[in-house]
């Protein structure tokens, strides 16, 4: 069974990279970005099965990201 593709969004690079490393070791296809605008660009062009986001980002809020993801596909867990 194919594991879900995950997008991680966190401005704390240590947290994001640590979680990404764990997920990659477990076989998940994981992309990692550090700003909300980077996340929005990826969400517009790529498909993710799960989105994990920090709520307080330096450029836009996590709520804006949730709204964008749900507008694209309301079934994607965030």
N, C-alpha and C positions, 0 to 999 in steps of 0.2 A: 504494500500500500504506500502511495506517495505521501510524504509528510507535507503539511501546509507550508506555504511560502509566507514569511513573516517580515513586516516592516517595523523596525525599532526607531523611535524618535526620542532623543534625549540630548539636551545641551551639555549635560555632564558626560564628557567623553569617556571617563573611566567607567562609569556605570554602564553606558551604552556598549562599550567594547567588551566589558566583562560578561554582560548578558549575551551579547552576540557570540562570543567565544563558546560559552556553554551550549547555546542552541546549535551552533555549527558542529560541535563535538557530538551532539545527539542526532545529527543528520538533517537538521532543518535548513532549508534554503533561506538565508536571512540577510536582509539589507539593513544598513544602519545609516541614519542621517542625524545631523546635530541642530538643524533649525527647522522651523515650521515651513518656511518657503521651500526648502529642499524637499521636504515631505510632500507638499502639495504638487511639486513638479513630478515626483515619482508616481504619486497616486494618479495623476492625469495620464501618464504614459504606460504604466505597468499595472499588472494585476497582483494583488496580495490577498491571501486567505485570512490573515490576522494582522491587525495593526496594534502595536503597543506604543503608547505615547505618554510623555511627560505632559502634565497639564500647564506648567509654567515654563514657557519658552521665551527666548529674548525677542522674537519678532512677532509671532502670533500665538494665540492661546491654543491649548489642546482642544478646547471646545470647538474652535474653528476647524481644526483637523477632523474631529469627529463628524461635524456637519458635512464636510466635503466627502469623507468616506461614505457616509450614509446616503448622500445624494447620488453617488456613483453606484452603490450596491448596498441596500439596507440590511442585507444578511451577513455582511462582513463583521465579525466581532471586533470591537475596539476596546 
